Amino acid sequence: TLFRSGMYRVEKALMGQTDVLVATPGALCKALRKDLVTLTGLRFLVLDEADTLCDESFKDLVEEILLQVNIARVPADTSDLNCKAQLAVIGATFPKGIGELLGNFTDLGAIITLKSSRLHYLMPHISQKFLKVKGADKVAHLLEVL
């Protein structure tokens, strides 16, 4: 199931089991407040554009979301049957505010940092495929790829 904008579409999309949830912080918080979705069984949480998410306009929303996720404090917390969510934080820059926010939810010393001087280059071991898809077919194609 893919999470899209608009509460009507959200309610319709979340009627079944949700495998992949993609949302803006505002839309996700709205869905959480309306009990349209729960994050209790979440296995992976990806915060993309983390430097932007820690901006004052998003910070409270992100904190509201993080409070509802059982985030692993250390990598070992992600390996057993009752495992906690693994947190991936993606960003071009990591201002001070990110550490302050995330430090409330996970052990900052256990975070693994990956850096690349070839950040915006095609890596030779990664294959990419471009699909031109009509709007109505995007969800089906995304689920097929996943």
Secondary structure, DSSP 8 states (H G I E B T S, - for coil): ----SSHHHHHHHTTS--S-----HHHHHHHHHTTS---TT--EEEETTHHHHTSHHHHHHHHHHHTTS-B-SSGGGGSSTT--BEEEE--S---HHHHHHHTTTS-GGG------TTTTS--TT---------GGGHHHHHHHH-
